[in-house]
C-alpha cells in the first residue's frame, strides 16, 4: 500500500488545482461572483452586527471583495485593510473609500491594493468584531486552506494571544467548499464561509 502523502504535499497539490480553476474563470464570471458574494456575506449576522470588520482587497483570481468592502463602509462600519510587511506579517489601516487605495509592488510577490492611511499596527486587528479571511478552500469542519504565505496564520495567532474572538469568515467560490482540507496543528477553523450562492456556518 502506498504511503499517505505528507500534509504539506497534499496541501500543495490541492492549492495547484484550485488556483488553476480560478485562472480558468472568465472576467464576466468573476464580476458576477463578486456581486453575489457581497450580497451573501452582508446577510451574515456576524457582519451585520459588527462595528469593525477586518477585510482585504482581492487580487488576481480571488473572489472579488471590492463590492463587499464598499458596502460595509457604506453601512457605517469601520473597515480595516491589511498592509503587507517585509516579513509577510500584516499591519492594518482604515479604509476611506476607493480613492484611498494605492497599488503596492512587493518584491517577489504580486502587486497588492493597500490603504494609504496611517498604519495602526499589527495588533489593530484584535479590535475587529469580524475578520474576513482569504483562502482557497474550506471543508465541512470549517478548516481553511490558505495560499501558504503564512500572513493570516500570524493574524490568527495574534488574535489568540490577545484573547480576541472575532467571527472568522472565509470568502470563496461555490466549488471551493470541499469534502476535506489537509490540516496541520497550527491551522484554525473558521466560523462561516460566504460564497456567491450563500453562506454556511460551522459548529465549534
N, C-alpha and C positions, 0 to 999 in steps of 0.2 A: 504493500500500500504506500502511495506517495505521501510524503510528509506534508502537513498543512503549512502553507507559506507563512512567514513571519507577518505580524500585524502591519509593520511598516511597508512591506512589499504589497500586501493586499490593498492597503490604502492608496499606494502609488498607482496600482492598476486601475482601481475604481476612479481615482482622480482623472487619469488619462481618458477613460471612456466618457466621463461626464463632461469634461472640457471639450472633447470632440463633438459631443451632442450640442453643446452651447454654440460652438462655432458654426454649426450647420443651420442654426435658426436664421431666418430671413430678418432684415430690418423691420419689415411690417409686423412679423410675428412678435418681435421684441417690443415694439411700440404698444401693440395691443395687450401684451402680457403686463407691461408696466402700468398701464391704466387700470387694468383689472386687479393687479396686485395692490395698488393704492386703495381701491375700494374695499377689498377684502381685509387688508390689515387695519384700516380705520374702524372696522367693525369689532375689533378685539377690545373688550372692556379694559384690558391692561394698557392699551394705548389711549382709549377714550378718557380714562380716568387719570392719566399721567400728567403731571405738571412739567416734568423734564424728561426728554427722550434722547438717549444717545443713539445716533443713527450713522449713516455713511452714504457717500455718493458712489453709486455703481459705476463700474468701468468695464470696458470690453463686453464680453457676452453675459455678464451678470444680470440677473433680473433687475430691471430699471427701478431706481428708488427716487428719482427727482420729483415725480408727481407726489409721492408719499411724503417726502421731506417738506415740500411746499405746503401740502395740505395740513401737516402737523403744525407748521408755523402759523398758517392762516387760522388754525383753531386756537391760537393763543398759547401754545406750548413753547417752552424753551427747547430748542433743538441743538444738541452738541454734535459736532462733526470731528472726525479724527485728523490729526496731523502726524504723518509717519516720521519717526525719529530715525537717526542713522543706525541704531541697533535693532530696528524693527519694532520697538515699543511704540506706543501711541500717546501723544499729547492730545488735548481737546480744545476747541474754540467754539464760540456760539455762531450759529448760522443766522445771517442777517439778510437772506434773500439771494436770488441767483447772481446778482451783480457782485456779491461778496465772495464768490468763489474764484480761485485762481488755479491755473493748471501748473502743477509742480512736477519737474523731472527729477526723479530719484535715481542716482547712479545704479545701473544694473537692474532696475526694476521698471515696471510700467509707469507711465505718466498718470498722476492722480489729480483729482479736483479737490482742493482743500480750502477751508475758510481762511479769509485774510485777516480776521480779527486777532486780538492778542491771545496768546496761549494761556490756558487756565491751569495747566499742569496735568500730569497723567492721572492724579487722584481725583480730578473733577468728575470722572465717570461714576464715582461712588455716590454722587448725589442724584443720579438718574433714577427715575421710577421704572423705566423700561429701557432695555438695551436691545437694539436691532443688530443682529449678527449676520455677516455674510457667511456663505458656506457653499458646499457643492451637493450635499445630500443630508438627509436626516432619516432615521428609522423609527419604527413603531414604539421604541422606548424613549425617543427624544434625543438619542445620541447623534451628534452633529459631526459631519466630516468637513473640515476646513480645507483651505488651499495648501496648508503645510508651512506657511511662513512663521507661525507662532505668535503673531501680534495679538490675536484675540485670546490665545491661551494666557498671555500675560494679563490681559484685561480681566479675565475671569479669576485668575489668581489674586489680582489686586482687590477685586470685589470681595473675595472670600476673606482676605486678610483684614479688610475694613469692616467686616461684619455686615456688609450691604447685601440686600436680597432683592434687586430689581427683577422684574419679569424679563426673561430671556426669550427672545423671539427670533427665529431664523427665517430669512426670506428666500424662497426657492421657486423654481418652475414646478409644475404639477408632477412631472415624471421623475423628479429628484427626491420624492418621498419613497424610500426603498425598503426592502424587507429587512436588511441588516447592514449596519455600518461597522467596519472593524474598529475596535476601541482599544485605547491604551489607558494606563492608570490615571494620567493627568486629564483625561477628557471629562467634560462636564455635560450633563444632559440639559436640554432647553425645555421651557415650559410649553412652547407652542411653535407651530410653523404656519406661515402665511404663504399661500400660493395664489396664482391668478383665479383659481376656481373656488377658493375659500380658505378657511382656517381649520386647524386641528390642534387640540390640546393633548398633552401627555400627562399621565398621572405621575406623581412624585415617586 
